[in-house]
Amino acid sequence: MHKETNLSAVHAGGTLSVAPDKRVGVVWSEWNPEITEALRDGCLETLRAHGIKSIHCLSVPGSFELPYAAQQLILKEGMDAVVCIGCIIQGETRHFEFIAQACADGIMRVGLDNNTPVIFGVLTTQNMAQARDRAGGTHGNKGVEAAYTCIKMLSM
């Protein structure tokens, strides 16, 4: 059996710095707000702690809408990077599969099409307990990890 690590603690080590003029968008899904708001808050706290001063926040109804919102933040607001935060929990139908795949593909496409880091901070879990474990629980806060990924990509 695979033992998972709290990667938030792993990423917290070391020093990361970004030019203070970088503009970062954080877009999160309103669906599963208990989870997405915890992820968003961890992301924002981490970005601010590493010197990102210009952060534009935007919420969307669900994870399916994240790629469009990320693209709008890049094109209309001039973001240097965007972190997308969502939580898609497996249900009884295949809806989960379609939304998760479309979300992942869309986020990747927006980043590549706009030559801009667009970070996938979307949980795809089997149940709410797994989501809680990754939104500040035993597996850390994946929003923090998404922020570290953003900072590293901005440093490239």
Phi and psi in degrees as GROMACS dihedral restraints (atoms count N, CA, C in turn):
[ dihedral_restraints ]
;  ai    aj    ak    al  type     phi  dphi    fc
    3     4     5     6     1   -79.6    20    10
    4     5     6     7     1   125.5    20    10
    6     7     8     9     1   -94.6    20    10
    7     8     9    10     1   124.6    20    10
    9    10    11    12     1   -84.1    20    10
   10    11    12    13     1   150.8    20    10
   12    13    14    15     1  -109.1    20    10
   13    14    15    16     1   150.0    20    10
   15    16    17    18     1   -78.4    20    10
   16    17    18    19     1    91.9    20    10
   18    19    20    21     1   -70.2    20    10
   19    20    21    22     1   -19.5    20    10
   21    22    23    24     1   -59.5    20    10
   22    23    24    25     1   -41.3    20    10
   24    25    26    27     1   -68.0    20    10
   25    26    27    28     1   -37.0    20    10
   27    28    29    30     1   -63.5    20    10
   28    29    30    31     1   -46.4    20    10
   30    31    32    33     1   -68.9    20    10
   31    32    33    34     1   -22.1    20    10
   33    34    35    36     1   -69.5    20    10
   34    35    36    37     1   -19.2    20    10
   36    37    38    39     1   -73.6    20    10
   37    38    39    40     1   154.6    20    10
   39    40    41    42     1    83.0    20    10
   40    41    42    43     1   171.2    20    10
   42    43    44    45     1  -112.0    20    10
   43    44    45    46     1   134.6    20    10
   45    46    47    48     1  -124.0    20    10
   46    47    48    49     1   139.2    20    10
   48    49    50    51     1  -138.2    20    10
   49    50    51    52     1   150.8    20    10
   51    52    53    54     1  -135.5    20    10
   52    53    54    55     1   147.7    20    10
   54    55    56    57     1   -54.7    20    10
   55    56    57    58     1   134.0    20    10
   57    58    59    60     1   -64.5    20    10
   58    59    60    61     1   -14.6    20    10
   60    61    62    63     1   -89.5    20    10
   61    62    63    64     1     0.8    20    10
   63    64    65    66     1   -68.1    20    10
   64    65    66    67     1   140.4    20    10
   66    67    68    69     1  -111.1    20    10
   67    68    69    70     1   126.3    20    10
   69    70    71    72     1  -122.1    20    10
   70    71    72    73     1   133.5    20    10
   72    73    74    75     1   -99.2    20    10
   73    74    75    76     1   141.5    20    10
   75    76    77    78     1  -125.2    20    10
   76    77    78    79     1   114.9    20    10
   78    79    80    81     1  -117.8    20    10
   79    80    81    82     1   129.6    20    10
   81    82    83    84     1  -131.8    20    10
   82    83    84    85     1   154.0    20    10
   84    85    86    87     1   -83.6    20    10
   85    86    87    88     1   138.6    20    10
   87    88    89    90     1   -79.2    20    10
   88    89    90    91     1   -12.9    20    10
   90    91    92    93     1   -75.2    20    10
   91    92    93    94     1   136.4    20    10
   93    94    95    96     1    59.1    20    10
   94    95    96    97     1    55.8    20    10
   96    97    98    99     1   -60.8    20    10
   97    98    99   100     1   -30.7    20    10
   99   100   101   102     1   -55.4    20    10
  100   101   102   103     1   -39.0    20    10
  102   103   104   105     1   -84.9    20    10
  103   104   105   106     1   -51.1    20    10
  105   106   107   108     1   -66.6    20    10
  106   107   108   109     1   -32.8    20    10
  108   109   110   111     1   -70.6    20    10
  109   110   111   112     1   -35.4    20    10
  111   112   113   114     1   -66.9    20    10
  112   113   114   115     1   -41.4    20    10
  114   115   116   117     1   -63.5    20    10
  115   116   117   118     1   -46.0    20    10
  117   118   119   120     1   -58.4    20    10
  118   119   120   121     1   -47.4    20    10
  120   121   122   123     1   -62.7    20    10
  121   122   123   124     1   -41.2    20    10
  123   124   125   126     1   -63.5    20    10
  124   125   126   127     1   -39.3    20    10
  126   127   128   129     1   -63.9    20    10
  127   128   129   130     1   -50.5    20    10
  129   130   131   132     1   -61.9    20    10
  130   131   132   133     1   -43.3    20    10
  132   133   134   135     1   -60.5    20    10
  133   134   135   136     1   -42.0    20    10
  135   136   137   138     1   -68.7    20    10
  136   137   138   139     1   -43.9    20    10
  138   139   140   141     1   -59.6    20    10
  139   140   141   142     1   -45.9    20    10
  141   142   143   144     1   -64.9    20    10
  142   143   144   145     1   -39.6    20    10
  144   145   146   147     1   -64.0    20    10
  145   146   147   148     1   -21.2    20    10
  147   148   149   150     1  -105.6    20    10
  148   149   150   151     1    21.2    20    10
  150   151   152   153     1    89.7    20    10
  151   152   153   154     1     5.7    20    10
  153   154   155   156     1   -78.2    20    10
  154   155   156   157     1   115.8    20    10
  156   157   158   159     1   -99.9    20    10
  157   158   159   160     1   -32.1    20    10
  159   160   161   162     1   -99.8    20    10
  160   161   162   163     1    99.0    20    10
  162   163   164   165     1  -124.3    20    10
  163   164   165   166     1   125.6    20    10
  165   166   167   168     1  -108.1    20    10
  166   167   168   169     1   118.2    20    10
  168   169   170   171     1  -101.7    20    10
  169   170   171   172     1   143.5    20    10
  171   172   173   174     1  -152.2    20    10
  172   173   174   175     1   135.2    20    10
  174   175   176   177     1  -108.7    20    10
  175   176   177   178     1   152.0    20    10
  177   178   179   180     1  -131.4    20    10
  178   179   180   181     1   160.9    20    10
  180   181   182   183     1   -59.1    20    10
  181   182   183   184     1   -43.8    20    10
  183   184   185   186     1  -149.1    20    10
  184   185   186   187     1   177.1    20    10
  186   187   188   189     1   -66.1    20    10
  187   188   189   190     1   -29.2    20    10
  189   190   191   192     1   -58.7    20    10
  190   191   192   193     1   -30.3    20    10
  192   193   194   195     1   -85.8    20    10
  193   194   195   196     1    -7.1    20    10
  195   196   197   198     1   -58.2    20    10
  196   197   198   199     1   -47.4    20    10
  198   199   200   201     1   -59.7    20    10
  199   200   201   202     1   -42.8    20    10
  201   202   203   204     1   -62.2    20    10
  202   203   204   205     1   -45.0    20    10
  204   205   206   207     1   -63.7    20    10
  205   206   207   208     1   -39.9    20    10
  207   208   209   210     1   -61.5    20    10
  208   209   210   211     1   -43.4    20    10
  210   211   212   213     1   -62.3    20    10
  211   212   213   214     1   -41.5    20    10
  213   214   215   216     1   -64.3    20    10
  214   215   216   217     1   -38.9    20    10
  216   217   218   219     1   -63.6    20    10
  217   218   219   220     1   -36.5    20    10
  219   220   221   222     1   -71.2    20    10
  220   221   222   223     1   -50.0    20    10
  222   223   224   225     1   -74.5    20    10
  223   224   225   226     1   -40.2    20    10
  225   226   227   228     1   -97.9    20    10
  226   227   228   229     1   -25.4    20    10
  228   229   230   231     1  -111.9    20    10
  229   230   231   232     1    -5.0    20    10
  231   232   233   234     1    68.6    20    10
  232   233   234   235     1    35.2    20    10
  234   235   236   237     1   -67.7    20    10
  235   236   237   238     1   142.6    20    10
  237   238   239   240     1   -84.1    20    10
  238   239   240   241     1   -19.8    20    10
  240   241   242   243     1  -161.6    20    10
  241   242   243   244     1   157.4    20    10
  243   244   245   246     1  -136.1    20    10
  244   245   246   247     1   134.6    20    10
  246   247   248   249     1  -104.2    20    10
  247   248   249   250     1   125.2    20    10
  249   250   251   252     1  -103.5    20    10
  250   251   252   253     1   126.7    20    10
  252   253   254   255     1  -123.2    20    10
  253   254   255   256     1   129.3    20    10
  255   256   257   258     1  -157.4    20    10
  256   257   258   259     1   176.4    20    10
  258   259   260   261     1  -148.0    20    10
  259   260   261   262     1   114.2    20    10
  261   262   263   264     1  -114.3    20    10
  262   263   264   265     1   118.2    20    10
  264   265   266   267     1  -108.8    20    10
  265   266   267   268     1   133.0    20    10
  267   268   269   270     1   -56.0    20    10
  268   269   270   271     1   133.2    20    10
  270   271   272   273     1  -116.2    20    10
  271   272   273   274     1  -158.8    20    10
  273   274   275   276     1   -86.2    20    10
  274   275   276   277     1   -10.5    20    10
  276   277   278   279     1  -116.5    20    10
  277   278   279   280     1   178.3    20    10
  279   280   281   282     1   -81.2    20    10
  280   281   282   283     1     1.0    20    10
  282   283   284   285     1   -50.5    20    10
  283   284   285   286     1   -42.4    20    10
  285   286   287   288     1   -51.5    20    10
  286   287   288   289     1   -48.7    20    10
  288   289   290   291     1   -61.3    20    10
  289   290   291   292     1   -45.2    20    10
  291   292   293   294     1   -65.9    20    10
  292   293   294   295     1   -44.4    20    10
  294   295   296   297     1   -67.3    20    10
  295   296   297   298     1   -45.8    20    10
  297   298   299   300     1   -61.3    20    10
  298   299   300   301     1   -45.0    20    10
  300   301   302   303     1   -66.5    20    10
  301   302   303   304     1   -45.0    20    10
  303   304   305   306     1   -63.0    20    10
  304   305   306   307     1   -40.6    20    10
  306   307   308   309     1   -63.5    20    10
  307   308   309   310     1   -49.9    20    10
  309   310   311   312     1   -61.7    20    10
  310   311   312   313     1   -47.3    20    10
  312   313   314   315     1   -62.4    20    10
  313   314   315   316     1   -42.6    20    10
  315   316   317   318     1   -64.5    20    10
  316   317   318   319     1   -43.8    20    10
  318   319   320   321     1   -62.7    20    10
  319   320   321   322     1   -44.4    20    10
  321   322   323   324     1   -62.4    20    10
  322   323   324   325     1   -44.4    20    10
  324   325   326   327     1   -63.2    20    10
  325   326   327   328     1   -41.9    20    10
  327   328   329   330     1   -60.8    20    10
  328   329   330   331     1   -43.7    20    10
  330   331   332   333     1   -62.4    20    10
  331   332   333   334     1   -46.8    20    10
  333   334   335   336     1   -68.5    20    10
  334   335   336   337     1   -43.3    20    10
  336   337   338   339     1   -64.7    20    10
  337   338   339   340     1   -30.0    20    10
  339   340   341   342     1  -106.6    20    10
  340   341   342   343     1     4.8    20    10
  342   343   344   345     1    50.2    20    10
  343   344   345   346     1    45.7    20    10
  345   346   347   348     1  -138.2    20    10
  346   347   348   349     1   135.9    20    10
  348   349   350   351     1   -62.7    20    10
  349   350   351   352     1   123.9    20    10
  351   352   353   354     1  -125.3    20    10
  352   353   354   355     1   114.3    20    10
  354   355   356   357     1   -93.9    20    10
  355   356   357   358     1   133.4    20    10
  357   358   359   360     1   -88.3    20    10
  358   359   360   361     1    96.3    20    10
  360   361   362   363     1  -110.8    20    10
  361   362   363   364     1    46.0    20    10
  363   364   365   366     1  -109.2    20    10
  364   365   366   367     1   122.2    20    10
  366   367   368   369     1   -78.9    20    10
  367   368   369   370     1   138.9    20    10
  369   370   371   372     1  -128.4    20    10
  370   371   372   373     1    92.6    20    10
  372   373   374   375     1  -114.8    20    10
  373   374   375   376     1   164.9    20    10
  375   376   377   378     1   -82.0    20    10
  376   377   378   379     1   -23.6    20    10
  378   379   380   381     1  -158.9    20    10
  379   380   381   382     1   171.9    20    10
  381   382   383   384     1   -65.7    20    10
  382   383   384   385     1   -34.6    20    10
  384   385   386   387     1   -60.7    20    10
  385   386   387   388     1   -42.5    20    10
  387   388   389   390     1   -64.0    20    10
  388   389   390   391     1   -38.8    20    10
  390   391   392   393     1   -63.8    20    10
  391   392   393   394     1   -45.5    20    10
  393   394   395   396     1   -60.5    20    10
  394   395   396   397     1   -40.0    20    10
  396   397   398   399     1   -60.0    20    10
  397   398   399   400     1   -26.0    20    10
  399   400   401   402     1  -104.4    20    10
  400   401   402   403     1     3.1    20    10
  402   403   404   405     1  -118.3    20    10
  403   404   405   406     1    42.2    20    10
  405   406   407   408     1   114.0    20    10
  406   407   408   409     1     0.5    20    10
  408   409   410   411     1   -91.0    20    10
  409   410   411   412     1  -146.0    20    10
  411   412   413   414     1   -62.6    20    10
  412   413   414   415     1   -22.7    20    10
  414   415   416   417     1  -102.6    20    10
  415   416   417   418     1    17.4    20    10
  417   418   419   420     1    83.3    20    10
  418   419   420   421     1  -162.4    20    10
  420   421   422   423     1  -119.7    20    10
  421   422   423   424     1   110.5    20    10
  423   424   425   426     1   -67.1    20    10
  424   425   426   427     1   -17.2    20    10
  426   427   428   429     1   -66.8    20    10
  427   428   429   430     1   -36.6    20    10
  429   430   431   432     1   -63.2    20    10
  430   431   432   433     1   -45.9    20    10
  432   433   434   435     1   -63.1    20    10
  433   434   435   436     1   -37.9    20    10
  435   436   437   438     1   -63.8    20    10
  436   437   438   439     1   -38.7    20    10
  438   439   440   441     1   -64.0    20    10
  439   440   441   442     1   -43.3    20    10
  441   442   443   444     1   -62.6    20    10
  442   443   444   445     1   -39.8    20    10
  444   445   446   447     1   -61.0    20    10
  445   446   447   448     1   -44.3    20    10
  447   448   449   450     1   -58.8    20    10
  448   449   450   451     1   -47.7    20    10
  450   451   452   453     1   -61.6    20    10
  451   452   453   454     1   -43.8    20    10
  453   454   455   456     1   -63.7    20    10
  454   455   456   457     1   -40.6    20    10
  456   457   458   459     1   -67.6    20    10
  457   458   459   460     1   -36.5    20    10
  459   460   461   462     1   -67.1    20    10
  460   461   462   463     1   -24.0    20    10
  462   463   464   465     1   -80.9    20    10
  463   464   465   466     1    -9.4    20    10
